[in-house]
Amino acid sequence: MKELSEIEDGTFEPFNDLLEQFEEMLNEVFQGSRESEFQIPSRVGEELDRCRDMSDILGAVKTSVLNTLGETRSDIVLGFQDLPLQVGAYHPVGSEWIVMNRRLLNAAWNHLGAGKEMNSYIFSIMLHEYLHSLGYLNEYQVRQLVYEISRQTFGDDHPATRFARYGPWKSLSNSAN
């Protein structure tokens, strides 16, 4: 059994190996997408800032996916449900529904308020579920696509890209500090 001091000073090899593997995986995901040619942020970023409701944000999601992947789906219906806070939304496979977590949206509203940050937060979660509705079911692939689409649509410094890269929960907790 390793001594606690060996773990605290970073010499606990199994943990370090796991940490290195995780860091390599994250670097592969995010560095690989940075190697592609940089895209100039589109008008969708300006449109997202002006969105007044969920259907406007869904329109921005559809436009960004159409511009980057060339795919679209017109029959999506938004719903709202009180869910555990670790669930942002869900898409029942084979349905036209995207169900957003009302509790999480209320918590985000309390931290972010109205405007660019909140719209970007909703965009990131909605984009994830919209990609599921298009048939992308692998979570790893969807998370990578959300980041890549956000980066190509808005650029690296936009809140939607930060939410996509670091996750909406981490970004939300950071914005509260």
N, C-alpha and C positions, 0 to 999 in steps of 0.2 A: 504494500500500500504506500502510495506517495505521501510525503509530508505536505501539509498545507502550504508551507513556505515554498516548496517546489512548484506548486500550482500558481501561487501568487506572483512569483518572479518570472513566470512564463516558460519554465523548463519542463512542464508536463507535456511530453511529446504527443500522446494521442490527441489531446485537445488542440495543440498547435498544428498538427497535420490536418485535422478537420477544418480548422480556421483557414489554413492556407488553401485547401480545396475549395472552400466556400468563396474566398476572395478571388481565386482564379476563375470560378464560374461567373461571378458578378462582372469581373473585368472582361471576360469573353463576351458576355451579353452586351455590355455598354460600350466597350472599346470597338467591338466588331461593327456596331452601327455607326460609330463616329468615323470609321475609315471610309464610309461611303461619302459621296460628294455632298457637301453642305447645301441644303436647300434654303432659299430665301423664304422667310416666313410669309404665308399667304394672307389674303384679306380675311380669312376665317378668324384670325386672331382679333381683328378689329370688330368683326361681327359678334364674336363671343363676348366681348366686353359690353356690347349693347343689348345682349339677350335679356329679355324681361321675364321669361317663364321657361318651364321645362321643355315645352314644345319647340321654343326657339333654340335651346341648347341641343335638343335632339337633331334639329336641322343642321346645326354646326357639326355635330358628330357625323351625320350622313354625308355632308359635303367633304369633310376631311378624309373619310374613308374612300369616297368616290375618287377624290383627287390623288390619293396615295396608292390604293389597291385596285381602283377601277371597279369596285363592287358596291352594290346598294340593295336596300330592301325597303319597300314602301309601306308594308302592312304592320309596322311596329306600333304597339299600344303601350303607353306608360301606366303603371299602377303604383300604389304606395301601400306599404304595410309596416307595422311595428315589428322589427326583427332584432335579434341580438346585435349589439354595437360592432362586433367583429365582422358582420356581414354588411357589405356596402349595398348590394343589390343582387338579384339573380334573374336568370332567364330559364324558364322551363323549356327544355329542349323539345323542339317540334311545335312550339306555340308561337304566337305573335307578341307575347308579353315580355316586357322588362319591368320588373318589380323593384322599385327603389325603397331603401330603408328609411322610413319617415323619422325614426328616432335618431339615426345617424345624421340625417340632414338637419334636424333641429340642433343637434350638438355642434355641427359644423357652423351653422348660422350664428350660434352664440359666440364662437371663436373668430369667425371670419367676417361676419356681417354681409351686407349686399355688395355686389360689384364683381370686379375682375377675379379676385381670389375665390369667391364662392362659386361663380360660374365655372371657373377652371376646375374646382374640386368636383362639381357635379359632372362636368364634361369627362373627366378622367374615369369616374366610376361608370358612367353611362356608355362610354366608348368600349370599355371592357365587356360589358354585357351585350352591346350591339355586335361586337365581333363574335361572341358566342352565338348570337342569333343568325349570323352568316355561315355558321358551321365550323368555326374554329373552336374546338373543344378542349384542346390541350392548354392547361393553365400557364405553363412555362412559355409556350408560344404566344398566347394571348397577352401576357404581361410584356413580353418583348415587343410585340406589335403595338401595344398601347404607347409604349415609350417611343418607338420609332415614328409612329404616325404623329404623335404630339410634337416631337422634335422637328420633323419635316414641316408640319403645319405652322408651328409657332416659334420655332427656334429654341436654343438651349436655355435661355434665361426666363422663359415664360412660366408662370405658376403651373399651368397644365403639364408642362414637361417635367417640372420638379415633382409634382404629385405622381406622375407616371414613373419617374425614375426611383423615387424613394418610398413610394406607397402613400396612399391617402392618410393612413393612420399616423405614420411617423411625421409626415409633413404637417398634419393638423396639430399634433402635440408640439412640434417645433414652433408653429405660428403662435401658440398660446404663451410661449416663453418670452 
